[in-house]
Amino acid sequence: MINMKIKLIGKGKLPEYKRNGDVCLDCYSRCETPIEIKPKERALIPLGFALELPVNYEAVIRPRSGNSKNGIDCCIGTIDSNYRGEVMACLVNNMNVAISVENETRVCQMAIREAPTVFFDVVDKLSETERGSNGFGSSGK
């Protein structure tokens, strides 16, 4: 477990784990008036908090499966350890009707991940593997 600083903005709600064993925290919208998202459009939704992540950590904003199965997606986003502004979620309305995001609606999940600094060694050849350079769809259906 790590301790991390979080600053609530306005009447923002603290992200929370809903059940023991969850690896992602549910995040809630912070909007003074409902935010309408028209069909096939997207909108930035304020989440009501800012983070002070440790160096070499990131927060990953990702969709809630319950929303995605109903046609409301969230673009995956990275919050870097040097960012101090309000965290936002980019919601996408894939439905054919407008939706309205009310205050304190669970709109996305957040995972906190270690993200080491990487240095590259430029080489002329990489090691061989069974897969090799076979990419998209190469493992079959």
MIDOMAR-317242 format. One record per atom (N, C-alpha, C, O): residue number from 1; chain; atom name; z, y, x. Coordinates in pm, whole numbers, always signed. Example, Ala and Ser with C-alpha at 12.3 -4.5 7.8 and 13.67 -1.06 7.14 Angstrom:
2
   k c  a      Z      Y      X
   1 A  N   +780   -569  +1319
   1 A CA   +780   -450  +1230
   1 A  C   +780   -330  +1320
   1 A  O   +846   -332  +1424
   2 A  N   +708   -225  +1285
   2 A CA   +714   -106  +1367
   2 A  C   +787     +3  +1290
   2 A  O   +804   +114  +1341
This chain:
141
   k c  a      Z      Y      X
   1 A  N     +0   -118    +85
   1 A CA     +0     +0     +0
   1 A  C     +0   +124    +90
   1 A  O    +67   +126   +193
   2 A  N    -75   +225    +50
   2 A CA    -74   +352   +122
   2 A  C    -34   +463    +26
   2 A  O    -63   +457    -94
   3 A  N    +33   +563    +80
   3 A CA    +66   +681     +1
   3 A  C    -42   +784    +25
   3 A  O    -89   +800   +138
   4 A  N    -80   +855    -79
   4 A CA   -188   +952    -71
   4 A  C   -151  +1073   -154
   4 A  O    -90  +1060   -260
   5 A  N   -189  +1190   -107
   5 A CA   -162  +1312   -182
   5 A  C   -269  +1334   -287
   5 A  O   -388  +1314   -263
   6 A  N   -224  +1376   -406
   6 A CA   -316  +1408   -516
   6 A  C   -265  +1537   -581
   6 A  O   -145  +1555   -600
   7 A  N   -358  +1624   -616
   7 A CA   -323  +1750   -683
   7 A  C   -386  +1747   -821
   7 A  O   -508  +1734   -835
   8 A  N   -304  +1759   -924
   8 A CA   -357  +1766  -1060
   8 A  C   -410  +1906  -1086
   8 A  O   -351  +2005  -1042
   9 A  N   -521  +1915  -1157
   9 A CA   -587  +2042  -1186
   9 A  C   -579  +2064  -1337
   9 A  O   -613  +1976  -1416
  10 A  N   -534  +2184  -1374
  10 A CA   -518  +2212  -1517
  10 A  C   -424  +2111  -1579
  10 A  O   -315  +2086  -1528
  11 A  N   -467  +2052  -1689
  11 A CA   -387  +1948  -1753
  11 A  C   -444  +1811  -1721
  11 A  O   -446  +1721  -1805
  12 A  N   -490  +1796  -1596
  12 A CA   -547  +1668  -1554
  12 A  C   -446  +1556  -1563
  12 A  O   -325  +1577  -1555
  13 A  N   -498  +1436  -1578
  13 A CA   -416  +1317  -1591
  13 A  C   -430  +1233  -1464
  13 A  O   -540  +1220  -1410
  14 A  N   -320  +1177  -1419
  14 A CA   -318  +1095  -1299
  14 A  C   -401   +969  -1319
  14 A  O   -385   +901  -1420
  15 A  N   -491   +935  -1223
  15 A CA   -560   +807  -1234
  15 A  C   -457   +694  -1234
  15 A  O   -350   +707  -1175
  16 A  N   -490   +582  -1300
  16 A CA   -391   +475  -1310
  16 A  C   -455   +337  -1311
  16 A  O   -566   +317  -1361
  17 A  N   -379   +243  -1255
  17 A CA   -414   +102  -1268
  17 A  C   -368    +59  -1408
  17 A  O   -254    +87  -1446
  18 A  N   -454     -8  -1482
  18 A CA   -417    -48  -1618
  18 A  C   -339   -180  -1621
  18 A  O   -253   -200  -1707
  19 A  N   -369   -270  -1525
  19 A CA   -301   -399  -1521
  19 A  C   -268   -435  -1376
  19 A  O   -332   -387  -1283
  20 A  N   -167   -520  -1358
  20 A CA   -137   -571  -1225
  20 A  C   -259   -646  -1173
  20 A  O   -323   -720  -1248
  21 A  N   -292   -626  -1048
  21 A CA   -407   -693   -988
  21 A  C   -536   -614   -995
  21 A  O   -632   -651   -929
  22 A  N   -541   -506  -1072
  22 A CA   -662   -422  -1075
  22 A  C   -684   -359   -939
  22 A  O   -588   -317   -874
  23 A  N   -810   -351   -894
  23 A CA   -840   -286   -767
  23 A  C   -894   -145   -786
  23 A  O   -905    -69   -690
  24 A  N   -927   -110   -908
  24 A CA   -976    +25   -937
  24 A  C   -880    +96  -1032
  24 A  O   -815    +34  -1116
  25 A  N   -875   +226  -1016
  25 A CA   -793   +312  -1102
  25 A  C   -882   +372  -1211
  25 A  O   -993   +417  -1182
  26 A  N   -835   +373  -1334
  26 A CA   -907   +441  -1441
  26 A  C   -888   +591  -1426
  26 A  O   -778   +638  -1397
  27 A  N   -997   +665  -1445
  27 A CA   -994   +811  -1436
  27 A  C  -1030   +871  -1571
  27 A  O  -1111   +815  -1646
  28 A  N   -969   +984  -1601
  28 A CA   -980  +1047  -1732
  28 A  C  -1049  +1182  -1722
  28 A  O  -1034  +1254  -1623
  29 A  N  -1124  +1216  -1825
  29 A CA  -1191  +1346  -1830
  29 A  C  -1090  +1458  -1847
  29 A  O   -983  +1440  -1906
  30 A  N  -1125  +1575  -1793
  30 A CA  -1047  +1697  -1813
  30 A  C  -1144  +1802  -1864
  30 A  O  -1216  +1865  -1786
  31 A  N  -1146  +1821  -1994
  31 A CA  -1238  +1920  -2051
  31 A  C  -1168  +1993  -2165
  31 A  O  -1109  +1932  -2254
  32 A  N  -1176  +2125  -2158
  32 A CA  -1110  +2206  -2260
  32 A  C  -1181  +2197  -2394
  32 A  O  -1118  +2206  -2500
  33 A  N  -1311  +2179  -2388
  33 A CA  -1389  +2154  -2510
  33 A  C  -1473  +2029  -2483
  33 A  O  -1505  +1999  -2368
  34 A  N  -1509  +1955  -2587
  34 A CA  -1589  +1834  -2566
  34 A  C  -1719  +1865  -2492
  34 A  O  -1780  +1971  -2509
  35 A  N  -1761  +1770  -2408
  35 A CA  -1886  +1783  -2334
  35 A  C  -1988  +1689  -2399
  35 A  O  -1969  +1568  -2402
  36 A  N  -2096  +1748  -2451
  36 A CA  -2200  +1668  -2515
  36 A  C  -2303  +1627  -2411
  36 A  O  -2347  +1707  -2329
  37 A  N  -2340  +1499  -2417
  37 A CA  -2447  +1449  -2330
  37 A  C  -2555  +1394  -2422
  37 A  O  -2534  +1297  -2494
  38 A  N  -2671  +1457  -2418
  38 A CA  -2782  +1417  -2503
  38 A  C  -2842  +1284  -2454
  38 A  O  -2818  +1243  -2341
  39 A  N  -2919  +1218  -2540
  39 A CA  -2980  +1092  -2500
  39 A  C  -3062  +1106  -2372
  39 A  O  -3137  +1202  -2355
  40 A  N  -3046  +1009  -2283
  40 A CA  -3121   +999  -2157
  40 A  C  -3090  +1114  -2061
  40 A  O  -3167  +1138  -1968
  41 A  N  -2979  +1184  -2082
  41 A CA  -2939  +1292  -1992
  41 A  C  -2809  +1256  -1923
  41 A  O  -2746  +1155  -1954
  42 A  N  -2769  +1340  -1828
  42 A CA  -2645  +1319  -1753
  42 A  C  -2566  +1448  -1747
  42 A  O  -2621  +1557  -1766
  43 A  N  -2437  +1434  -1719
  43 A CA  -2350  +1552  -1710
  43 A  C  -2237  +1524  -1611
  43 A  O  -2189  +1411  -1600
  44 A  N  -2194  +1629  -1541
  44 A CA  -2078  +1618  -1454
  44 A  C  -1953  +1637  -1537
  44 A  O  -1939  +1734  -1612
  45 A  N  -1861  +1542  -1524
  45 A CA  -1737  +1544  -1601
  45 A  C  -1621  +1566  -1505
  45 A  O  -1599  +1483  -1417
  46 A  N  -1546  +1676  -1518
  46 A CA  -1430  +1698  -1431
  46 A  C  -1322  +1594  -1461
  46 A  O  -1299  +1557  -1576
  47 A  N  -1256  +1546  -1354
  47 A CA  -1155  +1442  -1370
  47 A  C  -1012  +1493  -1358
  47 A  O   -918  +1415  -1376
  48 A  N   -994  +1620  -1329
  48 A CA   -860  +1679  -1333
  48 A  C   -772  +1654  -1213
  48 A  O   -650  +1668  -1222
  49 A  N   -832  +1617  -1100
  49 A CA   -752  +1598   -979
  49 A  C   -836  +1619   -854
  49 A  O   -959  +1609   -857
  50 A  N   -767  +1650   -745
  50 A CA   -826  +1658   -611
  50 A  C   -742  +1567   -522
  50 A  O   -623  +1549   -546
  51 A  N   -805  +1511   -420
  51 A CA   -739  +1415   -333
  51 A  C   -728  +1465   -190
  51 A  O   -806  +1548   -146
  52 A  N   -629  +1412   -120
  52 A CA   -623  +1428    +25
  52 A  C   -620  +1286    +82
  52 A  O   -514  +1228   +108
  53 A  N   -740  +1233   +100
  53 A CA   -754  +1097   +151
  53 A  C   -725  +1093   +300
  53 A  O   -753  +1190   +371
  54 A  N   -667   +983   +350
  54 A CA   -651   +970   +495
  54 A  C   -788   +966   +562
  54 A  O   -886   +925   +501
  55 A  N   -794  +1007   +688
  55 A CA   -917   +997   +765
  55 A  C   -960   +851   +767
  55 A  O   -876   +761   +774
  56 A  N  -1089   +827   +762
  56 A CA  -1150   +694   +758
  56 A  C  -1125   +619   +627
  56 A  O  -1126   +496   +623
  57 A  N  -1101   +695   +520
  57 A CA  -1095   +638   +385
  57 A  C  -1191   +715   +296
  57 A  O  -1223   +831   +323
  58 A  N  -1237   +650   +191
  58 A CA  -1320   +713    +90
  58 A  C  -1269   +673    -47
  58 A  O  -1205   +570    -63
  59 A  N  -1298   +755   -146
  59 A CA  -1278   +717   -285
  59 A  C  -1417   +694   -342
  59 A  O  -1506   +777   -325
  60 A  N  -1435   +582   -409
  60 A CA  -1565   +549   -468
  60 A  C  -1551   +561   -620
  60 A  O  -1469   +493   -682
  61 A  N  -1632   +649   -678
  61 A CA  -1637   +665   -823
  61 A  C  -1743   +569   -874
  61 A  O  -1856   +568   -826
  62 A  N  -1706   +489   -973
  62 A CA  -1798   +388  -1023
  62 A  C  -1784   +373  -1175
  62 A  O  -1687   +422  -1233
  63 A  N  -1880   +306  -1238
  63 A CA  -1877   +292  -1384
  63 A  C  -1763   +203  -1432
  63 A  O  -1714   +118  -1358
  64 A  N  -1722   +224  -1555
  64 A CA  -1634   +131  -1626
  64 A  C  -1725    +30  -1697
  64 A  O  -1821    +70  -1764
  65 A  N  -1696    -96  -1683
  65 A CA  -1783   -197  -1743
  65 A  C  -1790   -184  -1895
  65 A  O  -1895   -207  -1954
  66 A  N  -1679   -146  -1957
  66 A CA  -1679   -128  -2102
  66 A  C  -1775    -19  -2148
  66 A  O  -1838    -31  -2253
  67 A  N  -1786    +88  -2069
  67 A CA  -1881   +195  -2102
  67 A  C  -2024   +150  -2075
  67 A  O  -2113   +173  -2157
  68 A  N  -2045    +84  -1961
  68 A CA  -2181    +43  -1923
  68 A  C  -2242    -52  -2025
  68 A  O  -2360    -41  -2058
  69 A  N  -2161   -145  -2076
  69 A CA  -2216   -240  -2174
  69 A  C  -2257   -170  -2303
  69 A  O  -2336   -224  -2380
  70 A  N  -2205    -49  -2326
  70 A CA  -2240    +28  -2445
  70 A  C  -2343   +137  -2417
  70 A  O  -2372   +218  -2505
  71 A  N  -2399   +140  -2294
  71 A CA  -2506   +234  -2264
  71 A  C  -2462   +364  -2199
  71 A  O  -2543   +456  -2185
  72 A  N  -2336   +373  -2158
  72 A CA  -2288   +494  -2090
  72 A  C  -2256   +455  -1947
  72 A  O  -2161   +379  -1922
  73 A  N  -2333   +505  -1853
  73 A CA  -2313   +471  -1712
  73 A  C  -2256   +588  -1635
  73 A  O  -2257   +702  -1680
  74 A  N  -2207   +556  -1518
  74 A CA  -2154   +656  -1426
  74 A  C  -2224   +633  -1292
  74 A  O  -2221   +521  -1240
  75 A  N  -2284   +735  -1238
  75 A CA  -2347   +722  -1107
  75 A  C  -2238   +699  -1003
  75 A  O  -2132   +762  -1006
  76 A  N  -2265   +608   -911
  76 A CA  -2169   +582   -804
  76 A  C  -2166   +703   -711
  76 A  O  -2270   +756   -674
  77 A  N  -2047   +745   -674
  77 A CA  -2032   +859   -585
  77 A  C  -1920   +835   -485
  77 A  O  -1826   +761   -511
  78 A  N  -1933   +898   -369
  78 A CA  -1833   +887   -264
  78 A  C  -1759  +1019   -249
  78 A  O  -1821  +1125   -244
  79 A  N  -1627  +1011   -243
  79 A CA  -1545  +1126   -212
  79 A  C  -1497  +1107    -68
  79 A  O  -1425  +1012    -38
  80 A  N  -1537  +1197    +20
  80 A CA  -1501  +1189   +162
  80 A  C  -1360  +1241   +185
  80 A  O  -1306  +1316   +104
  81 A  N  -1302  +1201   +298
  81 A CA  -1164  +1240   +329
  81 A  C  -1148  +1389   +355
  81 A  O  -1036  +1440   +352
  82 A  N  -1257  +1460   +381
  82 A CA  -1246  +1604   +408
  82 A  C  -1275  +1690   +285
  82 A  O  -1276  +1813   +295
  83 A  N  -1300  +1629   +169
  83 A CA  -1326  +1704    +46
  83 A  C  -1195  +1734    -25
  83 A  O  -1111  +1645    -40
  84 A  N  -1177  +1858    -69
  84 A CA  -1053  +1897   -136
  84 A  C  -1074  +1954   -277
  84 A  O   -979  +2001   -339
  85 A  N  -1196  +1950   -326
  85 A CA  -1223  +2003   -459
  85 A  C  -1195  +1902   -568
  85 A  O  -1160  +1787   -541
  86 A  N  -1211  +1947   -692
  86 A CA  -1189  +1858   -805
  86 A  C  -1290  +1744   -802
  86 A  O  -1409  +1767   -780
  87 A  N  -1243  +1624   -825
  87 A CA  -1330  +1507   -830
  87 A  C  -1400  +1507   -966
  87 A  O  -1339  +1535  -1069
  88 A  N  -1529  +1476   -963
  88 A CA  -1611  +1475  -1084
  88 A  C  -1679  +1339  -1097
  88 A  O  -1696  +1267   -999
  89 A  N  -1717  +1306  -1218
  89 A CA  -1797  +1186  -1244
  89 A  C  -1928  +1231  -1305
  89 A  O  -1930  +1320  -1390
  90 A  N  -2038  +1169  -1263
  90 A CA  -2169  +1198  -1321
  90 A  C  -2199  +1088  -1423
  90 A  O  -2239   +977  -1387
  91 A  N  -2179  +1121  -1553
  91 A CA  -2205  +1025  -1660
  91 A  C  -2350  +1034  -1704
  91 A  O  -2408  +1142  -1710
  92 A  N  -2407   +917  -1735
  92 A CA  -2545   +907  -1780
  92 A  C  -2545   +843  -1919
  92 A  O  -2490   +734  -1938
  93 A  N  -2607   +910  -2014
  93 A CA  -2617   +858  -2150
  93 A  C  -2750   +783  -2163
  93 A  O  -2856   +845  -2177
  94 A  N  -2744   +651  -2159
  94 A CA  -2864   +568  -2173
  94 A  C  -2892   +529  -2317
  94 A  O  -2980   +448  -2344
  95 A  N  -2817   +586  -2409
  95 A CA  -2836   +554  -2551
  95 A  C  -2938   +649  -2612
  95 A  O  -2986   +742  -2548
  96 A  N  -2970   +623  -2737
  96 A CA  -3068   +706  -2808
  96 A  C  -3002   +811  -2897
  96 A  O  -3069   +878  -2974
  97 A  N  -2870   +825  -2885
  97 A CA  -2796   +926  -2960
  97 A  C  -2707  +1003  -2863
  97 A  O  -2668   +951  -2759
  98 A  N  -2676  +1126  -2898
  98 A CA  -2588  +1208  -2814
  98 A  C  -2447  +1151  -2819
  98 A  O  -2405  +1089  -2917
  99 A  N  -2374  +1172  -2711
  99 A CA  -2233  +1134  -2707
  99 A  C  -2151  +1257  -2677
  99 A  O  -2201  +1356  -2622
 100 A  N  -2024  +1252  -2712
 100 A CA  -1933  +1362  -2686
 100 A  C  -1816  +1309  -2606
 100 A  O  -1748  +1215  -2648
 101 A  N  -1791  +1369  -2490
 101 A CA  -1678  +1330  -2407
 101 A  C  -1563  +1424  -2438
 101 A  O  -1570  +1544  -2412
 102 A  N  -1457  +1367  -2493
 102 A CA  -1337  +1444  -2529
 102 A  C  -1241  +1447  -2409
 102 A  O  -1257  +1370  -2315
 103 A  N  -1143  +1536  -2414
 103 A CA  -1041  +1543  -2311
 103 A  C   -963  +1411  -2306
 103 A  O   -937  +1349  -2409
 104 A  N   -927  +1370  -2185
 104 A CA   -850  +1248  -2158
 104 A  C   -919  +1120  -2203
 104 A  O   -853  +1025  -2246
 105 A  N  -1052  +1118  -2194
 105 A CA  -1129   +997  -2218
 105 A  C  -1144   +922  -2086
 105 A  O  -1174   +983  -1983
 106 A  N  -1122   +791  -2088
 106 A CA  -1146   +712  -1966
 106 A  C  -1296   +707  -1942
 106 A  O  -1369   +646  -2021
 107 A  N  -1343   +770  -1835
 107 A CA  -1487   +782  -1814
 107 A  C  -1538   +702  -1694
 107 A  O  -1657   +672  -1687
 108 A  N  -1450   +668  -1600
 108 A CA  -1495   +599  -1481
 108 A  C  -1377   +530  -1414
 108 A  O  -1263   +540  -1459
 109 A  N  -1407   +460  -1306
 109 A CA  -1306   +398  -1222
 109 A  C  -1316   +456  -1082
 109 A  O  -1419   +509  -1042
 110 A  N  -1207   +445  -1007
 110 A CA  -1207   +491   -868
 110 A  C  -1145   +383   -781
 110 A  O  -1037   +332   -811
 111 A  N  -1215   +349   -674
 111 A CA  -1164   +255   -575
 111 A  C  -1140   +332   -446
 111 A  O  -1220   +417   -408
 112 A  N  -1030   +303   -379
 112 A CA  -1000   +364   -250
 112 A  C  -1033   +259   -145
 112 A  O   -981   +147   -149
 113 A  N  -1119   +294    -51
 113 A CA  -1167   +199    +49
 113 A  C  -1155   +256   +190
 113 A  O  -1171   +376   +212
 114 A  N  -1125   +167   +283
 114 A CA  -1128   +204   +423
 114 A  C  -1274   +216   +466
 114 A  O  -1356   +133   +428
 115 A  N  -1305   +317   +544
 115 A CA  -1443   +343   +586
 115 A  C  -1442   +381   +734
 115 A  O  -1436   +500   +767
 116 A  N  -1449   +282   +823
 116 A CA  -1439   +312   +966
 116 A  C  -1555   +396  +1016
 116 A  O  -1666   +391   +962
 117 A  N  -1528   +474  +1119
 117 A CA  -1635   +547  +1187
 117 A  C  -1716   +447  +1267
 117 A  O  -1659   +363  +1338
 118 A  N  -1847   +454  +1257
 118 A CA  -1936   +357  +1321
 118 A  C  -2017   +427  +1429
 118 A  O  -2065   +539  +1409
 119 A  N  -2033   +360  +1541
 119 A CA  -2121   +406  +1647
 119 A  C  -2230   +301  +1662
 119 A  O  -2202   +181  +1659
 120 A  N  -2355   +345  +1678
 120 A CA  -2468   +252  +1684
 120 A  C  -2510   +226  +1828
 120 A  O  -2512   +316  +1911
 121 A  N  -2543   +100  +1856
 121 A CA  -2608    +62  +1980
 121 A  C  -2753    +34  +1946
 121 A  O  -2783    -60  +1873
 122 A  N  -2845   +115  +1997
 122 A CA  -2987    +97  +1971
 122 A  C  -3036    -18  +2057
 122 A  O  -3019    -17  +2179
 123 A  N  -3099   -119  +1993
 123 A CA  -3150   -236  +2064
 123 A  C  -3295   -258  +2028
 123 A  O  -3345   -200  +1932
 124 A  N  -3363   -342  +2105
 124 A CA  -3502   -375  +2076
 124 A  C  -3515   -493  +1982
 124 A  O  -3618   -508  +1916
 125 A  N  -3411   -578  +1974
 125 A CA  -3418   -698  +1893
 125 A  C  -3281   -728  +1835
 125 A  O  -3178   -705  +1900
 126 A  N  -3279   -779  +1709
 126 A CA  -3156   -822  +1645
 126 A  C  -3149   -974  +1648
 126 A  O  -3252  -1040  +1665
 127 A  N  -3030  -1031  +1631
 127 A CA  -3014  -1176  +1632
 127 A  C  -3087  -1238  +1512
 127 A  O  -3105  -1174  +1409
 128 A  N  -3129  -1363  +1529
 128 A CA  -3200  -1437  +1424
 128 A  C  -3100  -1493  +1324
 128 A  O  -2989  -1531  +1361
 129 A  N  -3141  -1497  +1195
 129 A CA  -3061  -1561  +1090
 129 A  C  -3155  -1645  +1004
 129 A  O  -3277  -1631  +1014
 130 A  N  -3099  -1731   +921
 130 A CA  -3181  -1812   +830
 130 A  C  -3257  -1722   +734
 130 A  O  -3373  -1751   +701
 131 A  N  -3196  -1617   +688
 131 A CA  -3259  -1525   +592
 131 A  C  -3363  -1439   +659
 131 A  O  -3469  -1415   +602
 132 A  N  -3336  -1394   +778
 132 A CA  -3431  -1307   +848
 132 A  C  -3450  -1175   +776
 132 A  O  -3352  -1110   +739
 133 A  N  -3573  -1135   +756
 133 A CA  -3602  -1006   +691
 133 A  C  -3638  -1021   +544
 133 A  O  -3687   -925   +484
 134 A  N  -3614  -1138   +485
 134 A CA  -3643  -1158   +342
 134 A  C  -3543  -1076   +260
 134 A  O  -3422  -1094   +272
 135 A  N  -3595   -986   +178
 135 A CA  -3510   -891   +105
 135 A  C  -3500   -920    -43
 135 A  O  -3468  -1031    -85
 136 A  N  -3529   -817   -122
 136 A CA  -3512   -819   -267
 136 A  C  -3564   -945   -331
 136 A  O  -3682   -978   -317
 137 A  N  -3477  -1017   -401
 137 A CA  -3518  -1136   -476
 137 A  C  -3539  -1260   -392
 137 A  O  -3583  -1363   -445
 138 A  N  -3509  -1254   -263
 138 A CA  -3541  -1368   -175
 138 A  C  -3451  -1489   -197
 138 A  O  -3483  -1598   -150
 139 A  N  -3339  -1472   -267
 139 A CA  -3251  -1587   -289
 139 A  C  -3282  -1657   -420
 139 A  O  -3214  -1753   -456
 140 A  N  -3382  -1613   -492
 140 A CA  -3422  -1676   -617
 140 A  C  -3350  -1617   -737
 140 A  O  -3278  -1518   -725
 141 A  N  -3372  -1679   -853
 141 A CA  -3312  -1629   -977
 141 A  C  -3181  -1696  -1005
 141 A  O  -3116  -1665  -1106
